[in-house]
Amino acid sequence: LVAGLFFASGALHGYALAEAIVGAERTPLYAYFVGLTVIQCAIALAAWKAATRLAASRPQLPVQRLVGGAVGAAGIIFGGLAALG
């Protein structure tokens, strides 16, 4: 079930990102992919760093669930805002 959800969300995320670049020339595509890669890596590293610090400072908290809930809530909020705008 979880793998299926990951697949579905990845496919939708990829479709949303690809929609923005359809028909673009090569140079803007390269810049887009480099920028996308850099920002995705920065977001992933920041989330990892935050979760690691939180886990070290409060070992009794279920850090993985808290971080997962925060990411899920952000996705729902930003997805809702995107649907409205």
N, C-alpha and C positions, 0 to 999 in steps of 0.2 A: 504494500500500500504506500509506504513512504517513498520507495523508489519510483512508483508511478506518479506520485505528486511532484517529486523532484523533476521528473521527465516533463510533465505537463507545464510546470512553471518555467523550466528552462526553455522549452519550445516557445512559449508565449513571450518570454523575455527576449529571446533571439529574434522573433518576428517583429517585436516592437522596435528593437534596435536596427534591424535591417530595413524596416519601412522608411527610416529617415535618410537612407543613403542610396536608395534605388535610383539609377540613372546618373549618378555622379561620375565625374572623370577620375582618373587614377590618382592624381596628386591630392585632391581633397579626401579621397578614400584612405590613402596612406596616413594622412594627418589625423583623420577621424579614428582609425584603428589604433594608432600610437596613443592618442589622447585617451581613448576608451580603456586601453590596456593599463596605462599609468594610473588613471583614476580608480579603476577597479582594484588594482593592487594596493593602492593607498587606502581604500576603504576596508579591504580585507585585513591589511596589516593593523590598521587602527582598531578594528573590532577585536582582533586577536590580542593586541596589547591591552585593551580595556578589560577584556574577559580575564586575561592572565593576572592583571593587577587586582581585579575584584576578587578573584579566587584566592589570591595570596593574602589579601587583607581580611577576608571573611570566609574562612574555610567551612563554616557551618551552613552557608547559604547554598542553595541549588543554582550555582552560577550558570550552568548551561541552560537551564529552563528560563532563568531571568533574561539572559541575553537573547535566547530564541524568541521569547515573548516580546521583547523590545523591538527586535527586528521585524517580527510579524506585525506588530502594531504600526510600526513605521510604514511597512508595505501597504497595509490597509488604508492608512491615512493618506499617503501620497497617491495611491491608486485611486482612491475616492476623489481626491482633488483633481487628478488628471482627467477622470471621467466627467467631472463637472465643468472643467475648463476647456 
